[in-house]
Amino acid sequence: MRIEIYSVKNMTGVALKSKLELALAQHNLQYEVIEKNHLEDFIQAGLSSVPAVKIGDTIIEHKEDTPYDETVQKAMNRILNGSDRSILVPIDFSPESKHALRYAHMIASHLGTGISIVHVHEPIIDPISNTAYDVELLQQNHDQLDKLLINLGWDKYHEKNHVPIQTHLEKGDLTSTLLKMLEEEKYEMIIMSASAENAFMKKIIGSMGTHLSKFIAKPLIIVPSATHLKFPLRLVVGMTDELILGKALKYILAFAAPNKIVVDFVCATNDVQRFEDLKTKLFHLLEKNELKLQGCTICSIPYVEKRINESLEKYAIEHHSGMMILLTHHRAFPERLFHNSVTNRTMIHSTMPVMILHEQE
Protein backbone atom coordinates (compact mmCIF):
# COMPACT_ATOMS: atom_id res chain seq x y z
CA MET A 1 0.00 0.00 0.00
CA ARG A 2 1.40 3.40 -1.03
CA ILE A 3 1.09 6.21 1.54
CA GLU A 4 2.02 9.76 0.54
CA ILE A 5 1.86 13.09 2.37
CA TYR A 6 1.59 16.17 0.15
CA SER A 7 2.60 19.47 1.73
CA VAL A 8 4.78 22.52 1.30
CA LYS A 9 7.99 22.35 3.30
CA ASN A 10 6.69 23.38 6.70
CA MET A 11 6.00 21.96 10.13
CA THR A 12 2.48 20.81 9.20
CA GLY A 13 3.73 18.18 6.77
CA VAL A 14 6.47 17.08 9.17
CA ALA A 15 4.00 16.76 12.05
CA LEU A 16 1.50 14.77 9.95
CA LYS A 17 4.19 12.38 8.78
CA SER A 18 5.57 11.90 12.28
CA LYS A 19 2.17 11.19 13.85
CA LEU A 20 1.13 8.87 11.01
CA GLU A 21 4.37 6.87 11.28
CA LEU A 22 3.82 6.56 15.04
CA ALA A 23 0.26 5.29 14.51
CA LEU A 24 1.48 2.76 11.95
CA ALA A 25 4.15 1.51 14.36
CA GLN A 26 1.56 1.09 17.12
CA HIS A 27 -0.43 -1.21 14.79
CA ASN A 28 2.73 -3.06 13.69
CA LEU A 29 2.19 -1.90 10.09
CA GLN A 30 5.55 -1.28 8.48
CA TYR A 31 4.46 0.90 5.56
CA GLU A 32 6.75 3.57 4.16
CA VAL A 33 5.36 7.13 4.29
CA ILE A 34 6.62 9.31 1.42
CA GLU A 35 6.54 13.12 1.65
CA LYS A 36 6.03 15.14 -1.55
CA ASN A 37 6.57 18.90 -1.62
CA HIS A 38 6.52 20.01 -5.27
CA LEU A 39 3.70 21.79 -7.10
CA GLU A 40 3.79 19.36 -10.03
CA ASP A 41 3.21 16.50 -7.55
CA PHE A 42 0.10 18.27 -6.19
CA ILE A 43 -1.28 18.79 -9.71
CA GLN A 44 -0.56 15.21 -10.81
CA ALA A 45 -2.33 13.84 -7.71
CA GLY A 46 -5.39 16.00 -8.44
CA LEU A 47 -5.34 17.78 -5.08
CA SER A 48 -7.55 20.79 -4.40
CA SER A 49 -5.55 21.79 -1.31
CA VAL A 50 -2.58 20.77 0.81
CA PRO A 51 -1.54 19.31 3.15
CA ALA A 52 -3.18 16.00 2.28
CA VAL A 53 -2.63 12.30 2.83
CA LYS A 54 -3.02 9.94 -0.13
CA ILE A 55 -3.54 6.22 0.57
CA GLY A 56 -3.81 4.22 -2.62
CA ASP A 57 -6.49 6.13 -4.55
CA THR A 58 -8.01 7.75 -1.45
CA ILE A 59 -7.18 11.39 -0.64
CA ILE A 60 -7.66 12.77 2.88
CA GLU A 61 -7.24 16.54 3.11
CA HIS A 62 -6.02 18.15 6.35
CA LYS A 63 -7.97 21.33 7.14
CA GLU A 64 -6.26 24.19 8.93
CA ASP A 65 -8.57 24.06 11.96
CA THR A 66 -8.51 20.24 12.21
CA PRO A 67 -6.33 18.55 14.87
CA TYR A 68 -3.53 16.39 13.49
CA ASP A 69 -4.83 13.37 15.39
CA GLU A 70 -8.20 13.57 13.63
CA THR A 71 -6.61 13.49 10.17
CA VAL A 72 -4.28 10.68 11.22
CA GLN A 73 -7.27 8.70 12.56
CA LYS A 74 -9.07 9.05 9.23
CA ALA A 75 -5.95 7.82 7.46
CA MET A 76 -5.59 4.87 9.83
CA ASN A 77 -9.25 3.91 9.35
CA ARG A 78 -8.65 3.76 5.60
CA ILE A 79 -5.42 1.78 6.01
CA LEU A 80 -6.87 -0.73 8.46
CA ASN A 81 -10.07 -1.23 6.46
CA GLY A 82 -8.09 -1.73 3.27
CA SER A 83 -5.79 -4.24 4.94
CA ASP A 84 -8.75 -6.50 5.70
CA ARG A 85 -8.93 -7.52 2.05
CA SER A 86 -6.99 -10.73 1.72
CA ILE A 87 -5.84 -13.51 -0.59
CA LEU A 88 -6.30 -17.04 0.76
CA VAL A 89 -3.26 -19.29 0.25
CA PRO A 90 -3.54 -23.00 1.23
CA ILE A 91 -0.15 -24.56 1.91
CA ASP A 92 1.25 -28.00 2.71
CA PHE A 93 4.87 -26.86 3.31
CA SER A 94 6.10 -28.47 0.08
CA PRO A 95 8.52 -26.42 -2.11
CA GLU A 96 5.74 -26.02 -4.70
CA SER A 97 3.22 -24.59 -2.26
CA LYS A 98 5.87 -22.28 -0.75
CA HIS A 99 6.57 -20.97 -4.26
CA ALA A 100 2.85 -20.32 -4.75
CA LEU A 101 2.91 -18.44 -1.44
CA ARG A 102 5.73 -16.19 -2.65
CA TYR A 103 3.74 -15.58 -5.85
CA ALA A 104 0.67 -14.66 -3.79
CA HIS A 105 2.83 -12.30 -1.72
CA MET A 106 3.92 -10.56 -4.93
CA ILE A 107 0.34 -10.29 -6.23
CA ALA A 108 -0.88 -8.92 -2.88
CA SER A 109 1.80 -6.22 -2.86
CA HIS A 110 0.52 -4.96 -6.25
CA LEU A 111 -3.17 -5.16 -5.35
CA GLY A 112 -2.76 -3.62 -1.88
CA THR A 113 -4.25 -6.60 -0.04
CA GLY A 114 -3.06 -8.94 2.69
CA ILE A 115 -2.52 -12.69 2.46
CA SER A 116 -3.95 -15.38 4.72
CA ILE A 117 -1.89 -18.56 4.87
CA VAL A 118 -3.90 -21.63 5.83
CA HIS A 119 -2.77 -25.16 6.59
CA VAL A 120 -5.55 -27.65 7.20
CA HIS A 121 -4.56 -30.48 9.52
CA GLU A 122 -6.66 -33.59 9.02
CA PRO A 123 -6.48 -35.44 12.36
CA ILE A 124 -5.21 -39.00 12.54
CA ILE A 125 -7.68 -40.98 14.63
CA ASP A 126 -6.92 -44.13 16.59
CA PRO A 127 -9.73 -46.50 15.44
CA ILE A 128 -9.78 -48.26 18.81
CA SER A 129 -9.84 -45.33 21.21
CA ASN A 130 -11.38 -42.92 18.68
CA THR A 131 -8.91 -40.21 19.77
CA ALA A 132 -6.38 -38.18 17.81
CA TYR A 133 -2.78 -39.19 18.41
CA ASP A 134 -0.95 -36.65 16.22
CA VAL A 135 -0.56 -33.80 18.74
CA GLU A 136 3.18 -33.62 18.06
CA LEU A 137 2.59 -33.30 14.31
CA LEU A 138 0.09 -30.53 14.93
CA GLN A 139 2.72 -28.60 16.91
CA GLN A 140 5.24 -29.11 14.10
CA ASN A 141 2.79 -27.61 11.63
CA HIS A 142 2.33 -24.62 13.93
CA ASP A 143 6.10 -24.10 14.10
CA GLN A 144 6.41 -24.31 10.31
CA LEU A 145 3.77 -21.60 9.88
CA ASP A 146 5.79 -19.34 12.19
CA LYS A 147 8.92 -19.98 10.11
CA LEU A 148 7.05 -19.04 6.93
CA LEU A 149 6.33 -15.60 8.36
CA ILE A 150 10.02 -15.02 8.97
CA ASN A 151 10.95 -16.24 5.50
CA LEU A 152 8.45 -13.84 3.92
CA GLY A 153 10.00 -10.93 5.80
CA TRP A 154 7.09 -10.35 8.18
CA ASP A 155 9.51 -9.12 10.87
CA LYS A 156 11.50 -6.86 8.52
CA TYR A 157 11.00 -3.34 7.17
CA HIS A 158 10.16 -3.17 3.48
CA GLU A 159 10.96 -0.20 1.30
CA LYS A 160 8.18 -1.29 -1.02
CA ASN A 161 4.61 -2.23 -0.17
CA HIS A 162 4.19 -4.05 3.11
CA VAL A 163 1.83 -7.02 2.90
CA PRO A 164 -0.19 -7.81 6.05
CA ILE A 165 0.02 -11.56 6.73
CA GLN A 166 -2.21 -13.81 8.80
CA THR A 167 -1.77 -17.53 9.45
CA HIS A 168 -4.46 -20.13 10.12
CA LEU A 169 -3.88 -23.65 11.37
CA GLU A 170 -7.22 -25.39 10.99
CA LYS A 171 -8.26 -28.92 11.92
CA GLY A 172 -10.79 -30.92 9.95
CA ASP A 173 -11.67 -31.77 6.37
CA LEU A 174 -9.66 -29.85 3.79
CA THR A 175 -12.36 -29.11 1.23
CA SER A 176 -15.09 -28.08 3.65
CA THR A 177 -12.63 -25.90 5.61
CA LEU A 178 -11.56 -23.97 2.51
CA LEU A 179 -15.14 -23.60 1.29
CA LYS A 180 -16.20 -22.22 4.66
CA MET A 181 -13.30 -19.76 4.80
CA LEU A 182 -14.04 -18.50 1.28
CA GLU A 183 -17.55 -17.55 2.37
CA GLU A 184 -15.96 -14.69 4.31
CA GLU A 185 -16.22 -11.47 2.33
CA LYS A 186 -12.62 -10.39 2.98
CA TYR A 187 -11.16 -13.20 0.86
CA GLU A 188 -11.00 -11.83 -2.68
CA MET A 189 -9.36 -14.83 -4.31
CA ILE A 190 -7.48 -18.04 -3.61
CA ILE A 191 -3.95 -18.75 -4.91
CA MET A 192 -2.46 -22.23 -4.76
CA SER A 193 0.21 -24.48 -6.22
CA ALA A 194 -0.39 -26.49 -9.38
CA SER A 195 1.53 -29.41 -7.93
CA ALA A 196 -0.38 -32.67 -7.79
CA GLU A 197 2.54 -34.78 -6.61
CA ASN A 198 1.30 -35.06 -3.03
CA ALA A 199 -2.03 -36.07 -1.51
CA PHE A 200 -2.73 -32.59 -0.11
CA MET A 201 -2.60 -30.78 -3.45
CA LYS A 202 -4.22 -33.65 -5.31
CA LYS A 203 -7.21 -33.34 -3.04
CA ILE A 204 -7.40 -29.56 -3.43
CA ILE A 205 -7.14 -29.69 -7.22
CA GLY A 206 -9.78 -32.41 -7.34
CA SER A 207 -11.99 -30.32 -5.09
CA MET A 208 -11.63 -27.29 -7.31
CA GLY A 209 -12.73 -29.29 -10.33
CA THR A 210 -15.79 -30.83 -8.71
CA HIS A 211 -16.87 -28.07 -6.30
CA LEU A 212 -15.85 -24.89 -8.12
CA SER A 213 -19.48 -23.80 -8.40
CA LYS A 214 -19.57 -23.44 -4.61
CA PHE A 215 -16.73 -20.95 -4.51
CA ILE A 216 -19.04 -17.93 -4.66
CA ALA A 217 -17.52 -16.82 -7.99
CA LYS A 218 -14.22 -15.89 -6.33
CA PRO A 219 -11.17 -16.17 -8.59
CA LEU A 220 -8.76 -19.06 -8.24
CA ILE A 221 -5.15 -18.72 -9.45
CA ILE A 222 -3.14 -21.88 -10.05
CA VAL A 223 0.64 -21.34 -9.89
CA PRO A 224 3.05 -23.80 -11.59
CA SER A 225 6.31 -24.43 -9.75
CA ALA A 226 8.47 -22.73 -12.42
CA THR A 227 6.46 -19.48 -12.43
CA HIS A 228 8.54 -16.29 -12.29
CA LEU A 229 7.66 -13.95 -9.42
CA LYS A 230 6.63 -11.17 -11.77
CA PHE A 231 3.29 -9.35 -11.91
CA PRO A 232 1.48 -10.26 -15.18
CA LEU A 233 1.34 -7.23 -17.45
CA ARG A 234 -0.38 -9.16 -20.23
CA LEU A 235 -3.30 -11.60 -19.95
CA VAL A 236 -4.82 -14.10 -22.35
CA VAL A 237 -8.56 -14.54 -21.74
CA GLY A 238 -10.55 -17.39 -23.25
CA MET A 239 -13.44 -15.67 -25.03
CA THR A 240 -16.84 -17.42 -24.84
CA ASP A 241 -20.53 -16.55 -24.97
CA GLU A 242 -20.59 -16.76 -21.17
CA LEU A 243 -17.85 -14.16 -20.93
CA ILE A 244 -19.86 -11.72 -23.03
CA LEU A 245 -23.12 -12.28 -21.17
CA GLY A 246 -21.92 -12.70 -17.58
CA LYS A 247 -20.18 -10.82 -14.81
CA ALA A 248 -16.71 -12.26 -15.33
CA LEU A 249 -15.84 -9.56 -17.87
CA LYS A 250 -16.44 -6.86 -15.26
CA TYR A 251 -14.02 -8.57 -12.90
CA ILE A 252 -11.36 -8.91 -15.61
CA LEU A 253 -11.61 -5.20 -16.40
CA ALA A 254 -11.50 -4.26 -12.71
CA PHE A 255 -8.37 -6.41 -12.32
CA ALA A 256 -6.58 -5.33 -15.50
CA ALA A 257 -7.40 -1.63 -16.01
CA PRO A 258 -6.07 -0.15 -12.72
CA ASN A 259 -2.92 -2.27 -13.00
CA LYS A 260 -2.25 -1.25 -16.62
CA ILE A 261 -2.48 -4.81 -17.92
CA VAL A 262 -2.84 -5.53 -21.64
CA VAL A 263 -5.54 -8.13 -22.39
CA ASP A 264 -5.82 -10.51 -25.35
CA PHE A 265 -9.32 -11.97 -25.76
CA VAL A 266 -8.84 -15.23 -27.67
CA CYS A 267 -11.65 -17.37 -29.05
CA ALA A 268 -10.93 -20.98 -30.03
CA THR A 269 -13.33 -21.61 -32.91
CA ASN A 270 -13.50 -22.61 -36.58
CA ASP A 271 -16.78 -20.72 -37.05
CA VAL A 272 -15.81 -17.36 -38.55
CA GLN A 273 -19.29 -15.86 -38.26
CA ARG A 274 -19.60 -16.88 -34.60
CA PHE A 275 -16.27 -15.22 -33.84
CA GLU A 276 -17.25 -12.02 -35.62
CA ASP A 277 -20.50 -11.86 -33.64
CA LEU A 278 -18.65 -12.35 -30.35
CA LYS A 279 -16.02 -9.82 -31.33
CA THR A 280 -18.65 -7.17 -32.12
CA LYS A 281 -20.48 -7.74 -28.83
CA LEU A 282 -17.27 -7.64 -26.82
CA PHE A 283 -16.07 -4.49 -28.58
CA HIS A 284 -19.32 -2.67 -27.72
CA LEU A 285 -19.09 -3.78 -24.08
CA LEU A 286 -15.52 -2.53 -23.81
CA GLU A 287 -16.50 0.79 -25.39
CA LYS A 288 -19.32 1.32 -22.88
CA ASN A 289 -17.31 0.37 -19.80
CA GLU A 290 -15.76 3.18 -17.77
CA LEU A 291 -12.64 1.10 -17.10
CA LYS A 292 -10.28 1.37 -20.06
CA LEU A 293 -7.61 -1.21 -20.73
CA GLN A 294 -3.97 -0.36 -21.30
CA GLY A 295 -4.22 -2.33 -24.53
CA CYS A 296 -6.58 -4.90 -26.03
CA THR A 297 -6.62 -7.52 -28.80
CA ILE A 298 -9.60 -9.61 -29.91
CA CYS A 299 -8.65 -12.58 -32.07
CA SER A 300 -9.39 -16.22 -32.83
CA ILE A 301 -7.32 -19.40 -33.00
CA PRO A 302 -8.29 -22.74 -34.62
CA TYR A 303 -10.46 -25.04 -32.53
CA VAL A 304 -8.92 -28.48 -32.03
CA GLU A 305 -10.96 -30.89 -29.90
CA LYS A 306 -9.32 -31.75 -26.54
CA ARG A 307 -6.43 -29.37 -27.36
CA ILE A 308 -8.01 -26.07 -26.37
CA ASN A 309 -5.82 -25.54 -23.33
CA GLU A 310 -2.66 -26.31 -25.33
CA SER A 311 -3.66 -23.91 -28.13
CA LEU A 312 -4.37 -21.09 -25.70
CA GLU A 313 -1.13 -21.64 -23.83
CA LYS A 314 0.83 -21.67 -27.10
CA TYR A 315 -0.73 -18.32 -28.02
CA ALA A 316 0.01 -16.95 -24.54
CA ILE A 317 3.67 -17.98 -24.69
CA GLU A 318 4.14 -16.57 -28.20
CA HIS A 319 2.68 -13.21 -27.09
CA HIS A 320 4.66 -13.06 -23.82
CA SER A 321 1.61 -13.20 -21.56
CA GLY A 322 2.03 -13.65 -17.82
CA MET A 323 -1.28 -15.37 -17.08
CA MET A 324 -4.26 -17.09 -18.70
CA ILE A 325 -7.86 -16.56 -17.58
CA LEU A 326 -10.49 -19.25 -18.15
CA LEU A 327 -14.20 -19.13 -17.43
CA THR A 328 -15.86 -22.25 -16.06
CA HIS A 329 -19.43 -23.16 -15.15
CA HIS A 330 -21.45 -26.13 -13.99
CA ARG A 331 -23.68 -26.56 -17.01
CA ALA A 332 -23.00 -29.76 -18.94
CA PHE A 333 -23.46 -28.62 -22.53
CA PRO A 334 -20.89 -30.45 -24.68
CA GLU A 335 -20.56 -27.54 -27.09
CA ARG A 336 -19.38 -25.16 -24.33
CA LEU A 337 -15.79 -24.18 -24.82
CA PHE A 338 -14.43 -24.35 -21.27
CA HIS A 339 -16.11 -27.25 -19.53
CA ASN A 340 -14.65 -28.77 -16.37
CA SER A 341 -12.41 -31.34 -18.09
CA VAL A 342 -10.66 -28.57 -20.04
CA THR A 343 -10.33 -26.49 -16.89
CA ASN A 344 -8.91 -29.41 -14.93
CA ARG A 345 -6.35 -30.21 -17.62
CA THR A 346 -5.31 -26.59 -17.73
CA MET A 347 -4.97 -26.33 -13.95
CA ILE A 348 -2.72 -29.38 -13.77
CA HIS A 349 -0.66 -29.09 -16.98
CA SER A 350 -0.24 -25.35 -17.63
CA THR A 351 3.29 -23.96 -17.46
CA MET A 352 2.05 -20.47 -16.57
CA PRO A 353 -0.35 -19.14 -13.91
CA VAL A 354 -4.03 -19.69 -14.69
CA MET A 355 -6.90 -17.71 -13.19
CA ILE A 356 -10.20 -19.59 -13.06
CA LEU A 357 -13.38 -17.52 -12.93
CA HIS A 358 -16.74 -19.10 -12.29
CA GLU A 359 -19.92 -17.74 -13.85
CA GLN A 360 -23.12 -18.54 -11.99
CA GLU A 361 -25.87 -20.10 -14.08
C-alpha positions in Angstrom: 0.0 0.0 0.0 1.4 3.4 -1.0 1.1 6.2 1.5 2.0 9.8 0.5 1.9 13.1 2.4 1.6 16.2 0.2 2.6 19.5 1.7 4.8 22.5 1.3 8.0 22.4 3.3 6.7 23.4 6.7 6.0 22.0 10.1 2.5 20.8 9.2 3.7 18.2 6.8 6.5 17.1 9.2 4.0 16.8 12.0 1.5 14.8 10.0 4.2 12.4 8.8 5.6 11.9 12.3 2.2 11.2 13.8 1.1 8.9 11.0 4.4 6.9 11.3 3.8 6.6 15.0 0.3 5.3 14.5 1.5 2.8 11.9 4.2 1.5 14.4 1.6 1.1 17.1 -0.4 -1.2 14.8 2.7 -3.1 13.7 2.2 -1.9 10.1 5.5 -1.3 8.5 4.5 0.9 5.6 6.8 3.6 4.2 5.4 7.1 4.3 6.6 9.3 1.4 6.5 13.1 1.6 6.0 15.1 -1.6 6.6 18.9 -1.6 6.5 20.0 -5.3 3.7 21.8 -7.1 3.8 19.4 -10.0 3.2 16.5 -7.5 0.1 18.3 -6.2 -1.3 18.8 -9.7 -0.6 15.2 -10.8 -2.3 13.8 -7.7 -5.4 16.0 -8.4 -5.3 17.8 -5.1 -7.6 20.8 -4.4 -5.6 21.8 -1.3 -2.6 20.8 0.8 -1.5 19.3 3.1 -3.2 16.0 2.3 -2.6 12.3 2.8 -3.0 9.9 -0.1 -3.5 6.2 0.6 -3.8 4.2 -2.6 -6.5 6.1 -4.6 -8.0 7.7 -1.5 -7.2 11.4 -0.6 -7.7 12.8 2.9 -7.2 16.5 3.1 -6.0 18.2 6.3 -8.0 21.3 7.1 -6.3 24.2 8.9 -8.6 24.1 12.0 -8.5 20.2 12.2 -6.3 18.5 14.9 -3.5 16.4 13.5 -4.8 13.4 15.4 -8.2 13.6 13.6 -6.6 13.5 10.2 -4.3 10.7 11.2 -7.3 8.7 12.6 -9.1 9.1 9.2 -6.0 7.8 7.5 -5.6 4.9 9.8 -9.3 3.9 9.3 -8.7 3.8 5.6 -5.4 1.8 6.0 -6.9 -0.7 8.5 -10.1 -1.2 6.5 -8.1 -1.7 3.3 -5.8 -4.2 4.9 -8.8 -6.5 5.7 -8.9 -7.5 2.0 -7.0 -10.7 1.7 -5.8 -13.5 -0.6 -6.3 -17.0 0.8 -3.3 -19.3 0.3 -3.5 -23.0 1.2 -0.1 -24.6 1.9 1.2 -28.0 2.7 4.9 -26.9 3.3 6.1 -28.5 0.1 8.5 -26.4 -2.1 5.7 -26.0 -4.7 3.2 -24.6 -2.3 5.9 -22.3 -0.8 6.6 -21.0 -4.3 2.8 -20.3 -4.7 2.9 -18.4 -1.4 5.7 -16.2 -2.7 3.7 -15.6 -5.9 0.7 -14.7 -3.8 2.8 -12.3 -1.7 3.9 -10.6 -4.9 0.3 -10.3 -6.2 -0.9 -8.9 -2.9 1.8 -6.2 -2.9 0.5 -5.0 -6.2 -3.2 -5.2 -5.4 -2.8 -3.6 -1.9 -4.3 -6.6 0.0 -3.1 -8.9 2.7 -2.5 -12.7 2.5 -4.0 -15.4 4.7 -1.9 -18.6 4.9 -3.9 -21.6 5.8 -2.8 -25.2 6.6 -5.5 -27.7 7.2 -4.6 -30.5 9.5 -6.7 -33.6 9.0 -6.5 -35.4 12.4 -5.2 -39.0 12.5 -7.7 -41.0 14.6 -6.9 -44.1 16.6 -9.7 -46.5 15.4 -9.8 -48.3 18.8 -9.8 -45.3 21.2 -11.4 -42.9 18.7 -8.9 -40.2 19.8 -6.4 -38.2 17.8 -2.8 -39.2 18.4 -1.0 -36.6 16.2 -0.6 -33.8 18.7 3.2 -33.6 18.1 2.6 -33.3 14.3 0.1 -30.5 14.9 2.7 -28.6 16.9 5.2 -29.1 14.1 2.8 -27.6 11.6 2.3 -24.6 13.9 6.1 -24.1 14.1 6.4 -24.3 10.3 3.8 -21.6 9.9 5.8 -19.3 12.2 8.9 -20.0 10.1 7.1 -19.0 6.9 6.3 -15.6 8.4 10.0 -15.0 9.0 11.0 -16.2 5.5 8.5 -13.8 3.9 10.0 -10.9 5.8 7.1 -10.3 8.2 9.5 -9.1 10.9 11.5 -6.9 8.5 11.0 -3.3 7.2 10.2 -3.2 3.5 11.0 -0.2 1.3 8.2 -1.3 -1.0 4.6 -2.2 -0.2 4.2 -4.0 3.1 1.8 -7.0 2.9 -0.2 -7.8 6.0 0.0 -11.6 6.7 -2.2 -13.8 8.8 -1.8 -17.5 9.4 -4.5 -20.1 10.1 -3.9 -23.7 11.4 -7.2 -25.4 11.0 -8.3 -28.9 11.9 -10.8 -30.9 9.9 -11.7 -31.8 6.4 -9.7 -29.8 3.8 -12.4 -29.1 1.2 -15.1 -28.1 3.7 -12.6 -25.9 5.6 -11.6 -24.0 2.5 -15.1 -23.6 1.3 -16.2 -22.2 4.7 -13.3 -19.8 4.8 -14.0 -18.5 1.3 -17.6 -17.6 2.4 -16.0 -14.7 4.3 -16.2 -11.5 2.3 -12.6 -10.4 3.0 -11.2 -13.2 0.9 -11.0 -11.8 -2.7 -9.4 -14.8 -4.3 -7.5 -18.0 -3.6 -4.0 -18.7 -4.9 -2.5 -22.2 -4.8 0.2 -24.5 -6.2 -0.4 -26.5 -9.4 1.5 -29.4 -7.9 -0.4 -32.7 -7.8 2.5 -34.8 -6.6 1.3 -35.1 -3.0 -2.0 -36.1 -1.5 -2.7 -32.6 -0.1 -2.6 -30.8 -3.4 -4.2 -33.7 -5.3 -7.2 -33.3 -3.0 -7.4 -29.6 -3.4 -7.1 -29.7 -7.2 -9.8 -32.4 -7.3 -12.0 -30.3 -5.1 -11.6 -27.3 -7.3 -12.7 -29.3 -10.3 -15.8 -30.8 -8.7 -16.9 -28.1 -6.3 -15.9 -24.9 -8.1 -19.5 -23.8 -8.4 -19.6 -23.4 -4.6 -16.7 -21.0 -4.5 -19.0 -17.9 -4.7 -17.5 -16.8 -8.0 -14.2 -15.9 -6.3 -11.2 -16.2 -8.6 -8.8 -19.1 -8.2 -5.2 -18.7 -9.4 -3.1 -21.9 -10.0 0.6 -21.3 -9.9 3.1 -23.8 -11.6 6.3 -24.4 -9.7 8.5 -22.7 -12.4 6.5 -19.5 -12.4 8.5 -16.3 -12.3 7.7 -13.9 -9.4 6.6 -11.2 -11.8 3.3 -9.4 -11.9 1.5 -10.3 -15.2 1.3 -7.2 -17.5 -0.4 -9.2 -20.2 -3.3 -11.6 -20.0 -4.8 -14.1 -22.3 -8.6 -14.5 -21.7 -10.6 -17.4 -23.3 -13.4 -15.7 -25.0 -16.8 -17.4 -24.8 -20.5 -16.6 -25.0 -20.6 -16.8 -21.2 -17.8 -14.2 -20.9 -19.9 -11.7 -23.0 -23.1 -12.3 -21.2 -21.9 -12.7 -17.6 -20.2 -10.8 -14.8 -16.7 -12.3 -15.3 -15.8 -9.6 -17.9 -16.4 -6.9 -15.3 -14.0 -8.6 -12.9 -11.4 -8.9 -15.6 -11.6 -5.2 -16.4 -11.5 -4.3 -12.7 -8.4 -6.4 -12.3 -6.6 -5.3 -15.5 -7.4 -1.6 -16.0 -6.1 -0.1 -12.7 -2.9 -2.3 -13.0 -2.3 -1.3 -16.6 -2.5 -4.8 -17.9 -2.8 -5.5 -21.6 -5.5 -8.1 -22.4 -5.8 -10.5 -25.3 -9.3 -12.0 -25.8 -8.8 -15.2 -27.7 -11.6 -17.4 -29.1 -10.9 -21.0 -30.0 -13.3 -21.6 -32.9 -13.5 -22.6 -36.6 -16.8 -20.7 -37.1 -15.8 -17.4 -38.6 -19.3 -15.9 -38.3 -19.6 -16.9 -34.6 -16.3 -15.2 -33.8 -17.3 -12.0 -35.6 -20.5 -11.9 -33.6 -18.7 -12.3 -30.3 -16.0 -9.8 -31.3 -18.7 -7.2 -32.1 -20.5 -7.7 -28.8 -17.3 -7.6 -26.8 -16.1 -4.5 -28.6 -19.3 -2.7 -27.7 -19.1 -3.8 -24.1 -15.5 -2.5 -23.8 -16.5 0.8 -25.4 -19.3 1.3 -22.9 -17.3 0.4 -19.8 -15.8 3.2 -17.8 -12.6 1.1 -17.1 -10.3 1.4 -20.1 -7.6 -1.2 -20.7 -4.0 -0.4 -21.3 -4.2 -2.3 -24.5 -6.6 -4.9 -26.0 -6.6 -7.5 -28.8 -9.6 -9.6 -29.9 -8.6 -12.6 -32.1 -9.4 -16.2 -32.8 -7.3 -19.4 -33.0 -8.3 -22.7 -34.6 -10.5 -25.0 -32.5 -8.9 -28.5 -32.0 -11.0 -30.9 -29.9 -9.3 -31.7 -26.5 -6.4 -29.4 -27.4 -8.0 -26.1 -26.4 -5.8 -25.5 -23.3 -2.7 -26.3 -25.3 -3.7 -23.9 -28.1 -4.4 -21.1 -25.7 -1.1 -21.6 -23.8 0.8 -21.7 -27.1 -0.7 -18.3 -28.0 0.0 -17.0 -24.5 3.7 -18.0 -24.7 4.1 -16.6 -28.2 2.7 -13.2 -27.1 4.7 -13.1 -23.8 1.6 -13.2 -21.6 2.0 -13.6 -17.8 -1.3 -15.4 -17.1 -4.3 -17.1 -18.7 -7.9 -16.6 -17.6 -10.5 -19.2 -18.2 -14.2 -19.1 -17.4 -15.9 -22.3 -16.1 -19.4 -23.2 -15.2 -21.5 -26.1 -14.0 -23.7 -26.6 -17.0 -23.0 -29.8 -18.9 -23.5 -28.6 -22.5 -20.9 -30.5 -24.7 -20.6 -27.5 -27.1 -19.4 -25.2 -24.3 -15.8 -24.2 -24.8 -14.4 -24.3 -21.3 -16.1 -27.2 -19.5 -14.7 -28.8 -16.4 -12.4 -31.3 -18.1 -10.7 -28.6 -20.0 -10.3 -26.5 -16.9 -8.9 -29.4 -14.9 -6.3 -30.2 -17.6 -5.3 -26.6 -17.7 -5.0 -26.3 -13.9 -2.7 -29.4 -13.8 -0.7 -29.1 -17.0 -0.2 -25.4 -17.6 3.3 -24.0 -17.5 2.1 -20.5 -16.6 -0.4 -19.1 -13.9 -4.0 -19.7 -14.7 -6.9 -17.7 -13.2 -10.2 -19.6 -13.1 -13.4 -17.5 -12.9 -16.7 -19.1 -12.3 -19.9 -17.7 -13.9 -23.1 -18.5 -12.0 -25.9 -20.1 -14.1 
